[in-house]
Every structure is written in C-alpha cells, then in structure tokens.
C-alpha cells in the first residue's frame, strides 16, 4: 500500500504492507485535513496482526476522521473508548502546523521523529516521548502532548514496530516523501510483523511566478 499527496504546502506519503502470508494489515496511516493548512497525522498499530488487529485500527481511524478538530488528548481517549472490545492498538498522533510546530502524542510503540539536515549530515531533531500502554485496554491517566518547532524541509517520520528501529540511516532528504517511505519499507520492514511508515514535511512558502500585485 502506497499513498501520497499534498495538503496545502505539507507533502506526505504512507507506505505499508501486511505480514507476509497475511491478506490484511493491522497497521494504518491516517492523514486528515483539519483546516487552515494544518494536518492531523496518525499511525495505528493494532495488536498482533490479521483481521482482529485490522478491526482495532479501523475503529480508531474512523474516530479520528469523525473528530479531527478535537485536541490530541481527547482524540486518544475517544480512540480508547472505540477500541474497548478489541485487541487495542499502539497509537501516535501528530498535528502538523505549516508555520513552525508539530504537536504530538503517543501511547505504545509507534515511533515518531523529526529529522533535519545539519552541518554534519542527517540529524534527529526530536523524538516523541512514548507513554506505555495499549489504547483500548490500558490508557495512561496523564496524557500530555509535546510541542516542537520545525523548519521547512524538516521531515516528520512515524513508523510501526514492523520497521526496524535504525531505519533513519541513509535517508536522503532530497527525495520526495513517497520515495523516502517506499525506500524505508523496502529496506527495513521486518518479516515477522505488519509494517507501515508515514512521512510528512512542510515545503516552505509558495513561490510566486510573477510580480505580486
């Protein structure tokens, strides 16, 4: 599964596949326009794999689509309630503002990082502080989102645990997000689990082709 596009000046892409031998994946990437150029990204990893994991992730994806304007902690609680009779899932949410911030919140083992090109090469500018728990089964009482500042060109990267943890090595930020996610999936997906990676970045201010009037 490969999807990509633009919402305003935010470029995004998702690449994923089911555990080899399985027909469906329990991993989901969600991309939702929340208005004003702001985009809600979510990566959902239903526990285990197969149809039961997919059901848990699908319920959370529907809740996010129907309540996209809610704060991140409220969205996490709503997902928790919707998945109460499922296996549950690891959930990471990121609200990407095209100006200069990303607000994120994670429960479970979906990794999220912001990568940038520094003087000595690719650097990790920030990593989400994940909270232990399973959304739908055991939700932490204290849900606090983090806010980080980003610059045009910085890459938000979110991945399930079906992607090996050192998958950022060798990323070429000059490539499109579609190429980056496809490369990571091809090179770093485990053969023992579903796998999914989502990438997003702000491409900077729009360029004018003529004089401003």
C-alpha positions in Angstrom: 0.0 0.0 0.0 1.4 3.4 -1.1 -0.3 6.7 -0.8 1.0 10.3 -1.1 -0.1 13.8 -1.8 -0.1 17.4 -0.6 -2.4 19.3 1.8 -1.6 22.9 1.3 2.2 23.1 1.5 2.5 19.9 3.5 3.8 17.0 1.5 3.0 13.5 2.8 3.3 9.8 2.0 2.4 6.5 3.6 3.8 3.1 2.7 2.8 -0.2 4.3 2.3 -3.9 3.9 0.8 -6.9 5.7 2.8 -9.6 7.4 4.0 -11.9 4.6 1.3 -14.6 4.2 -1.5 -12.4 5.6 -4.2 -10.8 3.5 -4.8 -7.7 5.7 -2.6 -5.5 7.8 -3.3 -4.2 11.3 -1.3 -1.1 10.6 -2.9 2.1 9.5 -1.7 5.5 8.4 -4.3 8.3 8.7 -3.9 11.7 7.0 -6.7 14.3 7.8 -7.0 17.9 6.7 -8.0 19.9 9.8 -8.3 23.3 8.1 -6.1 26.3 7.8 -3.3 24.2 6.3 -3.0 22.1 9.5 -2.9 18.3 9.1 -3.5 15.5 11.6 -1.3 12.5 11.0 -1.8 9.2 12.9 -0.1 5.8 12.8 -2.1 3.0 14.3 -0.7 -0.5 15.1 -3.4 -3.0 16.0 -2.0 -5.6 18.4 -0.8 -8.7 16.7 -1.8 -9.0 13.0 -4.6 -10.2 10.8 -8.3 -9.3 10.8 -8.6 -8.7 14.6 -5.7 -6.2 14.5 -7.2 -4.5 11.4 -10.5 -4.1 13.2 -9.0 -2.3 16.1 -7.0 0.0 13.8 -10.0 0.7 11.6 -12.2 1.7 14.6 -9.6 4.2 15.7 -9.2 5.6 12.1 -12.9 6.2 11.9 -13.0 8.0 15.3 -10.2 10.3 14.1 -11.9 11.1 10.9 -15.1 12.0 12.7 -13.5 14.1 15.4 -10.4 15.5 13.7 -10.8 19.0 15.3 -10.5 17.7 18.9 -7.3 18.1 20.9 -4.9 15.2 20.8 -5.5 14.0 24.3 -9.3 14.0 23.6 -8.7 12.0 20.4 -6.7 9.5 22.3 -9.5 9.0 24.8 -12.1 8.6 22.0 -9.9 6.0 20.3 -9.6 4.2 23.6 -13.3 4.0 24.1 -14.0 2.9 20.5 -11.5 0.0 20.8 -12.6 -1.1 24.2 -13.8 -4.5 22.9 -10.9 -5.1 20.5 -7.3 -6.1 20.9 -6.4 -2.5 21.2 -3.6 -0.6 19.4 -0.5 1.5 19.7 -1.4 5.0 18.6 0.7 8.0 17.7 -0.8 11.3 16.7 0.9 14.4 15.2 -0.7 17.7 14.4 1.5 19.4 11.8 1.1 23.2 11.6 2.6 24.6 8.3 4.1 27.6 10.2 6.6 26.1 12.6 5.2 23.5 15.1 4.3 19.9 15.4 2.2 18.7 18.4 2.4 15.0 19.1 1.2 12.4 21.5 2.0 8.6 21.5 0.8 5.6 23.5 2.5 2.3 22.7 5.5 1.6 20.4 4.8 3.7 17.3 8.0 5.7 16.9 7.9 9.4 15.7 10.9 11.6 14.9 11.7 14.8 13.2 14.8 14.7 11.0 16.8 17.6 9.6 19.9 18.1 7.6 22.6 19.6 9.8 26.2 20.7 9.2 27.5 17.1 9.6 24.6 15.4 7.8 21.3 13.9 8.9 20.3 14.6 12.5 17.4 13.7 14.7 16.0 17.0 15.9 13.3 15.5 18.2 11.8 12.2 19.2 8.3 11.7 20.7 8.3 10.6 24.3 6.1 7.5 24.1 3.8 6.5 27.1 3.5 2.9 28.0 0.0 1.4 27.5 -2.4 -0.1 24.9 -5.1 2.2 23.6 -8.4 0.3 24.0 -7.1 -1.7 27.0 -4.9 0.3 29.3 -4.7 4.1 28.8 -2.3 6.2 30.9 -4.1 8.7 33.2 -1.8 11.6 32.3 -1.9 12.3 28.6 0.3 15.3 27.7 1.2 16.2 24.2 4.6 17.7 23.3 5.2 20.7 21.0 8.3 21.0 18.9 9.4 23.7 16.5 10.2 22.6 12.9 11.6 24.3 9.9 10.7 24.0 6.2 12.4 20.8 4.9 12.4 19.0 8.3 10.9 15.5 7.9 8.3 14.0 10.3 8.7 10.3 10.3 6.3 7.9 12.0 6.6 4.1 11.9 5.2 1.0 13.5 7.4 -1.7 15.2 7.3 -3.7 11.9 10.0 -1.2 10.8 13.5 -1.8 12.3 14.5 1.0 14.7 17.6 2.2 12.8 15.6 2.8 9.6 16.6 6.5 9.5 20.2 5.6 8.5 20.8 6.6 4.9 17.7 8.6 4.3 18.1 11.1 1.5 16.1 14.3 2.4 16.4 15.5 -1.2 13.9 12.7 -2.2 10.2 13.1 -2.1 8.3 11.7 0.9 6.8 9.0 -1.5 10.4 7.8 -2.4 11.5 8.0 1.3 8.7 5.9 2.6 9.0 3.4 -0.2 12.7 3.0 0.4 12.3 2.5 4.1 9.5 -0.1 3.6 11.6 -2.0 1.1 14.8 -2.0 3.1 13.7 -2.0 6.7 10.4 -3.9 7.0 10.5 -7.0 9.3 9.4 -10.3 8.0 7.7 -11.1 11.4 5.0 -8.3 11.5 2.9 -5.9 9.6 4.9 -2.8 8.7 4.0 0.9 7.9 5.9 4.2 7.7 4.5 7.7 7.2 6.5 10.8 6.3 5.5 14.5 6.1 7.2 17.8 5.7 6.4 21.5 5.1 7.8 22.5 1.7 8.1 26.2 2.7 6.3 29.3 1.4 4.6 29.1 -2.0 6.7 30.5 -4.9 5.3 33.4 -7.0 5.7 33.1 -10.7 5.2 36.7 -11.3 5.1 40.1 -9.6 3.0 40.5 -6.5 0.0 42.8 -7.1 
